[in-house]
Structure formats: C-alpha cells, structure tokens
C-alpha cells in the first residue's frame, strides 16, 4: 500500500471513531479544509510529516500512536 493511501485510511478511521467531519478535523488541527480533504481522499500523494504532526496535536494523540496501525505495516516506497 502507498503511504498516501495508508494515511487516508488512518484518518478516515480516526474520524469515524471520533464522529468528526473533514471540516471539524480541519478546525481542530488549524489546517485548511482543502488540505484535510486531500489527505482523507488520498489526493495528497506526498503527505508531509509536519501536517500529520498537526493532526496528531489536534486529535491529542502521539505521532507514534498514529503510525501504530496495521495499515502502515506494508508500505510501498514511492521513490
């Protein structure tokens, strides 16, 4: 699985668990709605670590907890 797909799946899972929308996630992370939408829909092919850190801060989770998910176990390199 490509990293952008894994990030998309993880964000979708977190949003469902917390019952929040893309708009709400954007609001609590101080990111634009278009940025969050691109991540959630897998349109952002190269998500920046700083963006994921902001999401983790907004969701009050550790970065290590974000990546502690089976979806990240078999990442395909994109270089």
VEXVEX-553022 format. One record per residue: x negated, y negated, z of N, C-alpha, C, CB in turn. Coordinates in nm, 4 decimals, padded with zeros to 6 digits. Glycine has a CB too. Layout:
BEGIN
+----------+----------+----------+----------+----------+----------+----------+----------+----------+----------+----------+----------+
|      n_u |      n_v |      n_w |     ca_u |     ca_v |     ca_w |      c_u |      c_v |      c_w |     cb_u |     cb_v |     cb_w |
+----------+----------+----------+----------+----------+----------+----------+----------+----------+----------+----------+----------+
|        X |        Y |        Z |        X |        Y |        Z |        X |        Y |        Z |        X |        Y |        Z |
...
+----------+----------+----------+----------+----------+----------+----------+----------+----------+----------+----------+----------+
REM end
This chain:
BEGIN
+----------+----------+----------+----------+----------+----------+----------+----------+----------+----------+----------+----------+
|      n_u |      n_v |      n_w |     ca_u |     ca_v |     ca_w |      c_u |      c_v |      c_w |     cb_u |     cb_v |     cb_w |
+----------+----------+----------+----------+----------+----------+----------+----------+----------+----------+----------+----------+
| -00.0851 |  00.1178 |  00.0000 |  00.0000 |  00.0000 |  00.0000 | -00.0893 | -00.1237 |  00.0000 |  00.0966 | -00.0001 |  00.1227 |
| -00.0511 | -00.2231 | -00.0754 | -00.1231 | -00.3505 | -00.0803 | -00.0944 | -00.4303 |  00.0466 | -00.0831 | -00.4321 | -00.2066 |
| -00.1910 | -00.5143 |  00.0849 | -00.1789 | -00.5897 |  00.2099 | -00.0562 | -00.6808 |  00.2098 | -00.3047 | -00.6726 |  00.2334 |
| -00.0248 | -00.7432 |  00.0975 |  00.0904 | -00.8341 |  00.0971 |  00.2220 | -00.7590 |  00.1186 |  00.0958 | -00.9116 | -00.0350 |
|  00.2289 | -00.6353 |  00.0696 |  00.3490 | -00.5537 |  00.0936 |  00.3580 | -00.5137 |  00.2403 |  00.3481 | -00.4275 |  00.0043 |
|  00.2445 | -00.4792 |  00.3000 |  00.2425 | -00.4403 |  00.4414 |  00.2831 | -00.5577 |  00.5302 |  00.1026 | -00.3892 |  00.4816 |
|  00.2309 | -00.6775 |  00.4993 |  00.2676 | -00.7964 |  00.5763 |  00.4174 | -00.8236 |  00.5610 |  00.1847 | -00.9198 |  00.5303 |
|  00.4671 | -00.8102 |  00.4398 |  00.6095 | -00.8299 |  00.4144 |  00.6946 | -00.7341 |  00.4975 |  00.6398 | -00.8112 |  00.2657 |
|  00.6580 | -00.6070 |  00.4971 |  00.7334 | -00.5072 |  00.5749 |  00.7278 | -00.5357 |  00.7242 |  00.6796 | -00.3671 |  00.5476 |
|  00.6100 | -00.5746 |  00.7738 |  00.5963 | -00.6029 |  00.9170 |  00.6794 | -00.7248 |  00.9566 |  00.4484 | -00.6256 |  00.9533 |
|  00.6747 | -00.8300 |  00.8748 |  00.7541 | -00.9490 |  00.9058 |  00.9031 | -00.9181 |  00.9033 |  00.7225 | -01.0614 |  00.8071 |
|  00.9452 | -00.8417 |  00.8050 |  01.0867 | -00.8041 |  00.7973 |  01.1271 | -00.7254 |  00.9215 |  01.1144 | -00.7211 |  00.6698 |
|  01.0430 | -00.6333 |  00.9626 |  01.0709 | -00.5535 |  01.0827 |  01.0824 | -00.6430 |  01.2056 |  00.9607 | -00.4479 |  01.1043 |
|  00.9900 | -00.7364 |  01.2218 |  00.9939 | -00.8274 |  01.3368 |  01.1178 | -00.9159 |  01.3350 |  00.8689 | -00.9143 |  01.3394 |
|  01.1544 | -00.9628 |  01.2166 |  01.2727 | -01.0479 |  01.2061 |  01.4003 | -00.9712 |  01.2401 |  01.2832 | -01.1065 |  01.0655 |
|  01.4091 | -00.8471 |  01.1964 |  01.5266 | -00.7652 |  01.2289 |  01.5309 | -00.7378 |  01.3788 |  01.5247 | -00.6319 |  01.1498 |
|  01.4161 | -00.6994 |  01.4369 |  01.4103 | -00.6708 |  01.5805 |  01.4537 | -00.7909 |  01.6639 |  01.2691 | -00.6289 |  01.6201 |
|  01.4153 | -00.9102 |  01.6201 |  01.4442 | -01.0320 |  01.6965 |  01.5682 | -01.1064 |  01.6476 |  01.3256 | -01.1244 |  01.6909 |
|  01.6307 | -01.0504 |  01.5438 |  01.7516 | -01.1089 |  01.4875 |  01.7309 | -01.2560 |  01.4493 |  01.8665 | -01.0964 |  01.5868 |
|  01.6234 | -01.2820 |  01.3729 |  01.5961 | -01.4176 |  01.3281 |  01.5869 | -01.4219 |  01.1753 |  01.4659 | -01.4704 |  01.3919 |
|  01.6162 | -01.5370 |  01.1218 |  01.6144 | -01.5584 |  00.9767 |  01.4783 | -01.6138 |  00.9331 |  01.7282 | -01.6552 |  00.9343 |
|  01.4596 | -01.6218 |  00.8036 |  01.3390 | -01.6841 |  00.7494 |  01.3304 | -01.8287 |  00.7980 |  01.3386 | -01.6783 |  00.5938 |
|  01.4418 | -01.8979 |  00.7969 |  01.4450 | -02.0370 |  00.8419 |  01.4035 | -02.0488 |  00.9882 |  01.5849 | -02.0960 |  00.8223 |
|  01.4540 | -01.9612 |  01.0715 |  01.4192 | -01.9642 |  01.2140 |  01.2715 | -01.9312 |  01.2339 |  01.5070 | -01.8650 |  01.2934 |
|  01.2210 | -01.8308 |  01.1608 |  01.0797 | -01.7944 |  01.1716 |  00.9923 | -01.9122 |  01.1283 |  01.0485 | -01.6689 |  01.0856 |
|  01.0301 | -01.9793 |  01.0221 |  00.9552 | -02.0967 |  00.9776 |  00.9548 | -02.2043 |  01.0859 |  01.0148 | -02.1526 |  00.8471 |
|  01.0678 | -02.2245 |  01.1470 |  01.0810 | -02.3271 |  01.2502 |  00.9917 | -02.2980 |  01.3711 |  01.2265 | -02.3381 |  01.2945 |
|  00.9930 | -02.1754 |  01.4199 |  00.9161 | -02.1434 |  01.5417 |  00.7668 | -02.1276 |  01.5152 |  00.9693 | -02.0158 |  01.6045 |
|  00.7286 | -02.1164 |  01.3877 |  00.5869 | -02.0995 |  01.3550 |  00.5249 | -02.2268 |  01.2978 |  00.5698 | -01.9857 |  01.2562 |
|  00.6071 | -02.3303 |  01.2786 |  00.5620 | -02.4570 |  01.2187 |  00.5043 | -02.4357 |  01.0793 |  00.4573 | -02.5240 |  01.3084 |
|  00.5601 | -02.3411 |  01.0062 |  00.5251 | -02.3172 |  00.8667 |  00.6433 | -02.3606 |  00.7814 |  00.4886 | -02.1666 |  00.8413 |
|  00.6180 | -02.3879 |  00.6547 |  00.7289 | -02.4234 |  00.5680 |  00.8137 | -02.3004 |  00.5396 |  00.6780 | -02.4855 |  00.4370 |
|  00.9394 | -02.3256 |  00.5114 |  01.0294 | -02.2154 |  00.4804 |  00.9828 | -02.1424 |  00.3544 |  01.1734 | -02.2668 |  00.4627 |
|  00.9279 | -02.2152 |  00.2588 |  00.8818 | -02.1513 |  00.1354 |  00.7624 | -02.0600 |  00.1616 |  00.8448 | -02.2572 |  00.0312 |
|  00.6755 | -02.0979 |  00.2543 |  00.5615 | -02.0127 |  00.2899 |  00.6099 | -01.8831 |  00.3526 |  00.4663 | -02.0861 |  00.3865 |
|  00.6988 | -01.8949 |  00.4493 |  00.7511 | -01.7761 |  00.5168 |  00.8290 | -01.6898 |  00.4180 |  00.8410 | -01.8161 |  00.6362 |
|  00.9092 | -01.7521 |  00.3342 |  00.9856 | -01.6785 |  00.2344 |  00.8923 | -01.6016 |  00.1405 |  01.0750 | -01.7744 |  00.1543 |
|  00.7836 | -01.6646 |  00.0986 |  00.6870 | -01.5978 |  00.0105 |  00.6224 | -01.4776 |  00.0787 |  00.5788 | -01.6964 | -00.0339 |
|  00.5943 | -01.4900 |  00.2067 |  00.5356 | -01.3779 |  00.2810 |  00.6361 | -01.2640 |  00.2978 |  00.4863 | -01.4252 |  00.4188 |
|  00.7574 | -01.2999 |  00.3366 |  00.8602 | -01.1988 |  00.3618 |  00.8995 | -01.1256 |  00.2333 |  00.9837 | -01.2636 |  00.4249 |
|  00.9033 | -01.1978 |  00.1226 |  00.9435 | -01.1375 | -00.0048 |  00.8268 | -01.0782 | -00.0827 |  01.0128 | -01.2402 | -00.0900 |
|  00.7064 | -01.0828 | -00.0266 |  00.5905 | -01.0232 | -00.0908 |  00.5380 | -01.1009 | -00.2096 |  00.6235 | -00.8868 | -00.1338 |
|  00.5808 | -01.2255 | -00.2244 |  00.5350 | -01.3085 | -00.3361 |  00.3950 | -01.3641 | -00.3113 |  00.6328 | -01.4233 | -00.3602 |
|  00.3606 | -01.3811 | -00.1849 |  00.2275 | -01.4294 | -00.1489 |  00.1323 | -01.3109 | -00.1549 |  00.2265 | -01.4962 | -00.0065 |
|  00.0509 | -01.3056 | -00.2598 | -00.0344 | -01.1892 | -00.2846 | -00.1582 | -01.1846 | -00.1970 | -00.0761 | -01.1870 | -00.4278 |
| -00.1929 | -01.2969 | -00.1353 | -00.3131 | -01.3028 | -00.0524 | -00.2841 | -01.3818 |  00.0753 | -00.4308 | -01.3669 | -00.1307 |
| -00.2078 | -01.3233 |  00.1684 | -00.1723 | -01.3972 |  00.2898 | -00.2961 | -01.4306 |  00.3726 | -00.0732 | -01.3165 |  00.3742 |
| -00.3046 | -01.5551 |  00.4163 | -00.4186 | -01.5993 |  00.4954 | -00.4040 | -01.5535 |  00.6400 | -00.4330 | -01.7520 |  00.4888 |
| -00.5169 | -01.5206 |  00.6995 | -00.5165 | -01.4767 |  00.8381 | -00.4647 | -01.5878 |  00.9292 | -00.6574 | -01.4335 |  00.8810 |
| -00.5002 | -01.7120 |  00.9014 | -00.4526 | -01.8237 |  00.9832 | -00.3004 | -01.8323 |  00.9814 | -00.5130 | -01.9556 |  00.9339 |
| -00.2407 | -01.8025 |  00.8683 | -00.0944 | -01.8032 |  00.8590 | -00.0355 | -01.6942 |  00.9470 | -00.0487 | -01.7843 |  00.7129 |
| -00.0962 | -01.5771 |  00.9447 | -00.0485 | -01.4669 |  01.0289 | -00.0706 | -01.4999 |  01.1762 | -00.1202 | -01.3349 |  00.9922 |
| -00.1801 | -01.5670 |  01.2087 | -00.2048 | -01.6100 |  01.3471 | -00.0940 | -01.7062 |  01.3917 | -00.3451 | -01.6781 |  01.3600 |
| -00.0553 | -01.7999 |  01.3052 |  00.0532 | -01.8927 |  01.3396 |  00.1844 | -01.8184 |  01.3637 |  00.0719 | -01.9966 |  01.2282 |
|  00.2101 | -01.7186 |  01.2826 |  00.3316 | -01.6381 |  01.3003 |  00.3266 | -01.5653 |  01.4341 |  00.3481 | -01.5364 |  01.1842 |
|  00.2123 | -01.5075 |  01.4654 |  00.1979 | -01.4376 |  01.5939 |  00.2163 | -01.5337 |  01.7109 |  00.0602 | -01.3695 |  01.6031 |
|  00.1599 | -01.6530 |  01.6996 |  00.1779 | -01.7530 |  01.8052 |  00.3252 | -01.7884 |  01.8218 |  00.0964 | -01.8798 |  01.7741 |
|  00.3934 | -01.8095 |  01.7113 |  00.5356 | -01.8443 |  01.7165 |  00.6215 | -01.7337 |  01.7747 |  00.5852 | -01.8783 |  01.5788 |
|  00.5842 | -01.6101 |  01.7453 |  00.6591 | -01.4949 |  01.7967 |  00.6099 | -01.4494 |  01.9339 |  00.6499 | -01.3795 |  01.6989 |
|  00.5048 | -01.5167 |  01.9814 |  00.4441 | -01.4851 |  02.1110 |  00.3996 | -01.3399 |  02.1193 |  00.5418 | -01.5151 |  02.2233 |
|  00.3279 | -01.2979 |  02.0140 |  00.2664 | -01.1652 |  02.0133 |  00.1182 | -01.1801 |  01.9819 |  00.3360 | -01.0712 |  01.9100 |
|  00.0405 | -01.0821 |  02.0203 | -00.1016 | -01.0827 |  01.9904 | -00.1224 | -01.0431 |  01.8444 | -00.1786 | -00.9872 |  02.0852 |
| -00.2274 | -01.0964 |  01.7863 | -00.2629 | -01.0612 |  01.6494 | -00.2857 | -00.9108 |  01.6374 | -00.3882 | -01.1384 |  01.6045 |
| -00.3489 | -00.8523 |  01.7376 | -00.3737 | -00.7075 |  01.7351 | -00.2431 | -00.6289 |  01.7355 | -00.4600 | -00.6658 |  01.8549 |
| -00.1414 | -00.6811 |  01.8036 | -00.0110 | -00.6139 |  01.8038 |  00.0574 | -00.6236 |  01.6680 |  00.0793 | -00.6735 |  01.9115 |
|  00.0345 | -00.7339 |  01.5972 |  00.0910 | -00.7477 |  01.4634 |  00.0382 | -00.6362 |  01.3733 |  00.0575 | -00.8866 |  01.4036 |
| -00.0922 | -00.6140 |  01.3791 | -00.1539 | -00.5151 |  01.2914 | -00.1478 | -00.3724 |  01.3457 | -00.2965 | -00.5525 |  01.2670 |
| -00.0996 | -00.3566 |  01.4687 | -00.0863 | -00.2231 |  01.5280 |  00.0462 | -00.1626 |  01.4821 | -00.0938 | -00.2293 |  01.6850 |
|  00.0482 | -00.1216 |  01.3570 |  00.1688 | -00.0690 |  01.2944 |  00.1252 |  00.0280 |  01.1857 |  00.2590 | -00.1839 |  01.2361 |
|  00.1958 |  00.1367 |  01.1711 |  00.1607 |  00.2376 |  01.0711 |  00.1551 |  00.1826 |  00.9296 |  00.2589 |  00.3503 |  01.0762 |
|  00.2263 |  00.0745 |  00.9042 |  00.2301 |  00.0168 |  00.7708 |  00.0910 | -00.0307 |  00.7263 |  00.3294 | -00.0995 |  00.7670 |
|  00.0020 | -00.0573 |  00.8215 | -00.1335 | -00.1044 |  00.7897 | -00.2374 |  00.0078 |  00.7861 | -00.1761 | -00.2082 |  00.8905 |
| -00.1944 |  00.1320 |  00.8014 | -00.2902 |  00.2424 |  00.8078 | -00.3572 |  00.2753 |  00.6740 | -00.2210 |  00.3645 |  00.8590 |
| -00.2892 |  00.2599 |  00.5643 | -00.3443 |  00.2984 |  00.4351 | -00.3420 |  00.1817 |  00.3365 | -00.2668 |  00.4169 |  00.3779 |
| -00.4111 |  00.0753 |  00.3711 | -00.4148 | -00.0439 |  00.2871 | -00.5080 | -00.0221 |  00.1681 | -00.4599 | -00.1665 |  00.3690 |
| -00.4586 | -00.0578 |  00.0510 | -00.5396 | -00.0526 | -00.0711 | -00.6121 | -00.1854 | -00.0863 | -00.4515 | -00.0222 | -00.1972 |
| -00.7396 | -00.1784 | -00.1174 | -00.8176 | -00.3005 | -00.1404 | -00.7699 | -00.3691 | -00.2654 | -00.9674 | -00.2696 | -00.1509 |
| -00.7730 | -00.5011 | -00.2612 | -00.7246 | -00.5793 | -00.3746 | -00.8351 | -00.6646 | -00.4363 | -00.6092 | -00.6681 | -00.3312 |
| -00.9587 | -00.6175 | -00.4293 | -01.0681 | -00.6993 | -00.4841 | -01.1132 | -00.6484 | -00.6135 | -01.1837 | -00.7052 | -00.3914 |
+----------+----------+----------+----------+----------+----------+----------+----------+----------+----------+----------+----------+
REM end
